[in-house]
Amino acid sequence: MPSDTIPTPAALSARIPQHVVFRGFATETVVLNLETGKYHGLNPTGGRMLEVLEKTPNVEEAATKLAAQFGVPLDEIRRDLLTFCEDLAERGLLELDGSSAG
């Protein structure tokens, strides 16, 4: 996907569809797509990213919270979070909406 078509993180919201459930464990988070029956394992960092995305109105706010929590520069977290969101969306585990800004 060309970078000029990707909404800015502040304009991009992410939500977990109704057909997706997840549960965190000590060493991983398991995400299950109830429509396909496939599950995916996330490491603790990915699990935390998913938890924060679920509780924030947009990707930028999630990135800000995660940068503060992990002590990583905001630009780095923002980039990693966008990649993470796109990967989950490709697997049907996350829905991205960039139309809320326009």
Summary of the structure (lengths in Angstrom):
residues: 102
radius of gyration: 13.2
end to end distance: 19.8
largest distance: 39.8
contacts: 288
relative contact order: 0.24
helix: 46%
strand: 21%
